Amino acid sequence: MKYLVASLLLFLCYSEIFAQDLTFEEYNPTSTLVVPGQVIKNARFPFIDVHGHQYRMATQDLTPVVTAMDTLNMGIMVNLSGRSGEDLKKSVANIQQNYPNRFVVFANIDFENVGTQGWTERAVKQLEEDVNSGAKGLKIYKSLGLRYKDTEGNRVAVNDTRLDPIWAKCGELQIPVLIHTADPKPFWDEFDGDNERWLELKLRPRRKRGADNPAPWEQLIAEQHDMFKKHPNTTFINAHMGWFANDLGTLGRLLDEIPNMNVGIGAIIAELGRQPRNAKAFFMKYQDRILFGKDSWKPEEFPTYFRVLESDDEYFPYHKKYHAFWAMYGMDLPDEVLKKVYYKNALRIVPGLDKSLFPN
């Protein structure tokens, strides 16, 4: 009998253990590490978010957005989703009527039907009209290079010569081009245990691409760099640090080679937060070429950016496990570098921003 009882107890013990089996997706333990540091809820200096998205700006009530911006110490949001034509005019009108110094919009271009007679000329003319209507720059989505095809069914490359007049016109109008090309390289790599983005791809399988879907990652990035070099008189802001935040040595060499290229830090703060000393050295060297940007409008996620940039805190959590299952460390940037990243570089690059909102 006693053996039966012992066996039953052992069975119950093992059952309890096995019942607690967790998947990697579920495993997200609270750290027991006790170190100095605290959440930074608002930036040390007023800042400009050069990578914002407000998709309904033409009609939306901007007051709740401004209220949230004030809690973060955000001075100006650059809305990259300005669209074009009448939609852009309505967004500009909404801004001018309600918060004329807190928002600006960038125009967008629809690359459908590239190759039709007069397409390039019409695109350039529309861009000029959008700038006259109040657009302060041009935003190019990753669909250029990934999705668009011309009238012959061929992929429209980022450096397609039919688009050259657009980039040249931006230089002539002295407006910046903020461009997102491709996605993180692991999206093109094998989906296995060696892929650092495994969890993200597991949870969001539509982000996975084949090695040449629609072209190899290296080719897409090379097209972008070639386009930058062909237009030295046009100022480019390479979104997401051009997907080289995990390889700052290569990014530094590219910045040296392409003096008209700047970089935004939207959606790559997790890469900087795991290499604080290396990242700080990079920011010190290229402090005039880096702009603050967040990408998605989620006010609760901005404190991660502030803490990585401003503090010397150790081992604090990132806000999305599927982007980064590792901890963050602060870069502790000097105030003068912070000012450049937060607002001075944007004031120099983006025309028409209200300088009175920011300290000298």
N, C-alpha and C positions, 0 to 999 in steps of 0.2 A: 504494500500500500504506500509506504513512504517513498518508494521509487516512482510510483505513479504520480504522487503529489509533486515530487522534485521535477519530473519530466514536464508536468503541466506548467509549473512555475517557469521552467526554462523556456518552454514554448511561448508562454505569454511575454516573457522578457524579449525574446527575439522578435516576436510579432510587433511589439511596441517599437523596437529599433527600426525594423524594416518599414513600418508604417510611416516613419519620418523621412524616408528617402526623398530627396529633393532634386529637381533638375537644376542645371546651371542657370536657367532663366529665373528660377525662383530663389536661388541662393543669393542673398544680398544682406549679409550680416551687419549689424551695428558695430562699429569699431569700439574696442575697449581702450584704445590709446588716449591718454589724457595729456594734451599739449596746449600751450598758450595759443590764443587766437579767437577770433569771433567773426560772425557773418557781417559783411559790409553791405548795408542796404541801399546806400546812395553813394554816388561817385564823389571823390574828393574835390573835383572841379566840374563845372558844367561841361557837358559833352555833346557832341554831334554824332548821331547814329547815321552813318552813311549807307547802311544796308537795312532799311526799314521796309515793311510792306503793310499798306492799308488798302485793301482791294476794293473797298466801297467808298473811297474818299469823296467821290463826286456827290454823294448824297448823305453820308453818315454824319451823326452828331460827333464832333471832334472833342467836345468837352471832357468826356470820360478818358479819352486818350491823353489829353493834356494834363489832367489830374494825375494820372499814373506817371506821366513823364516827369512831373514836378517832384513826385516822391523819390524818383531815381536820380534827380538832378540832371535830367536830359534837357538841354537847351533847344535843340532843333532835331527833328526827324526828317531824313531824306526818304521820301516815299518813292521807291523804285517802280512801283506798279501804277505809273501815271497814265499808261495807255497812250492814246493818240487822238488827234482830231477833236471832236465834240466832247468825248469823255474827258480828255485832258483839260479842256477849257472849263468844264464843270468842276473838276477838282480844284483848279486854280481859283475859280470864283468862290468856292466854299472856303478855301484857305483865306483869301483876301477879305472876305466878309466877316470871318470869325477870329482867326488866329494868324494874321499875316506874317508874323515873324517867327513862327514856331515850326512851320512845315515848308518844304519845297518838294517839287515832283520832278522825276526824270521821265522822259518819253520812252516809248517802246516801239519796236518795228515788227511787223508781221512779215516773215520771210516766205510766206506761201507764194507760189507762182513766180519764183525767181526764174528768169529765162524768157518770160513773155516780153513782147516788144514794149520798150519804154519803162520796164519795171524799175530799173535803177534810177532813172530820172524822176519818176514819181515818188520813189522812196526818199530821195534827197530833198525834193520840194516839200514833202510832208514834214520832214524833219525840220526844215527851216520854218515852216508854219508853226510847228509845235514850240519851237524855241521862241518865236515871236509871241506865242500865246502864254509863255511863262515857264516852259520847261528849262531846267538848269543843267541838264545832262541827259545822257542816253544810257539806258540799261539794256543789256543783251542777256537773254536767258540761255540756259544750257541747251535748249532745243535747237539752237544753231550749232550744227556739228553732229547732233544726235538724232534729230527727228526730221528736219526739213529736207525735202527733195525738190529738185527743179522740175521744169516741164518735161524733161527727158527721163525723169525717174531716178536721176543720180543724186546722191547725198550732196547737200550744199555744205562744203567745207568752211571752216571758220575763216580761212584765208582765201576764199573764193575771190577771184579778181573782179567779179561783177559787183562786189560789195565795197571795193576800194574807194569809190567816190563818197560813200557814207562816212567812212572813217576820216577821209580827207576833209569833208565838210565840217565834222566835229572840231577838227583842228582849226579850221578857218573861223568857226563860230566861237572858238575858245571855250568849249564845254567838254567836260570829261566823259569818258565812256567807262562805265562799270560793267564788267563782263564776267559771267560765270561760264566756264567751259568744262565739260566732262563732269566727273564726280571722283570720290576717292579711288585710288588705283585698286584697292582690294575688291571693289565691285566687279572688276574684270578678272580677278584671280580665281584659282580653284576654290570651291566652297568646301573646305575641309578644316581639320583641326589646326592647321597652320595659318589660317586666315584670321587676322586680328579683328576683322569686322564680322566674324562668324555670327555673333549674337544678333547684330543688326540685320544681317541678311536672313537669319532664321525667322526673325519677327516681322521683317518686311521683305519678303522674297522677291517682290517686283523690282527691287533695286539691283538684283543680281543680273550681270550681263555676261554673255559669252566673250571669249578672248578677242574677237573682232566684231563685236556688236555695238554700233554699226561699223566701228573701226577700232583698232587697238588703242588703248589709253595713250600710249606714247605718241601715236600719230596725232590724236586730237590736241594734245598739249603742244606738240611741235607746230601745228597749224596756228595755234594762238600766238605763240612766240614769234612766228614768222610774220604774222599780221602786225604785231607791235613794232617789229623792226622796219617794216615797210612804211610805217607812218610815224616817223620820229617827231613830227610837229603836233601830234595828237597825244593828249594825256589819257592814260589808261589806269583804271583801278582794277586790279586783278582780285576778284572776289575769292574768299576762302584761302587767301595766301597762295592762290594758284595750285592748291592741293600739295604744297611742299612744306607745310608747317611741321611735318614729321621728318624733314630733311633740310634743315636751315642752311647747311653748307651749300647745297645746290641752289637754294633760293637766293642766297647771297650772291653767288656767281651770276645768276640770271639778272639780279638787280644791277650788278656792275655792268653787264653786257647791254642792258636795255634801260637807258636812263629815263625814258618816258613812262616806265611802268612803276606803279605804286601797288600796295597790297592792302586789302582789308582783312580784318581778323574774324569776320562772322563765321560762326559754327565750327571754329577750329581751336577754341580756347583750351579744350581738353589736351590738345597736342602740346601747347605751350606750358600747361600746368604740370606736365610730367617731366619737364626738362628745364627747371627754373633758371639754373645758372647759364646754360647754353642759350636759352631764349633771352635772358636779360642781356647777354653780350650782343646778341643779334639786334635787339631793340636799341641798344646804345649806339651801335654802328650805323643802323639804318633808320634812325629816329625821325628823319624827315620824309620817309617814304611809307609810313605805316599809319593806317586810319582805323578808328574804332568803327565797328559794325556788329550787329547782333544777328541779323537775318529774320528769324521768326519773332513776331511781337508777343512775347510772353514775359511780362514784367518780373515774374517770380524767378526767372532764370538769370537776369542781369547781375545779381550779387555774386555769382560765380566769376563773372568777368572782372568785377571790381576787385575781388579778393585775390585773384591770380595776378592782376596788374599792380595792385597797390601794396599788398601786405607781404610780410615774410613768414606767413603762417605755413605750417607743415601738415601734410596728410589730412586734407579735408575733402569731403565728397563732391563729386560732380553731380549735375542735376539729371542726367540721363544715363542709366547703366548701359544701355545698348550702344551709346556712343563711346563710353569710356568706363570700363570696369575697374580702372585704376584710380588712385587718389590724386588730388591736386596739391601743388605747392606754390607759394607766392613768389613772384619775381621781384617784388620790392623796388619798383622803378623809381628813379629820382623824379621830383616834381616837374622839372623842366621837360623831361621826356614824356611824362604823363600828359602835360599840357599839349604837347605836339600831337600825341596819339588821340587824345580826347577831342581836341578842337582846332588847334593851330594849323595842322596840315589840311584839314577839311576847309577851313576858311580861305586858305591859299588856293586850293584846287577847284572848289565848287563856287561858281560865281553867284553873287546876289544874296549871300547869307548875312544876317544881321550881326555884325561884330560887337555891337553894344551889349549883347547878352553874355559876353565872355571877358574874363580879366585879361590884362596885357601879358 
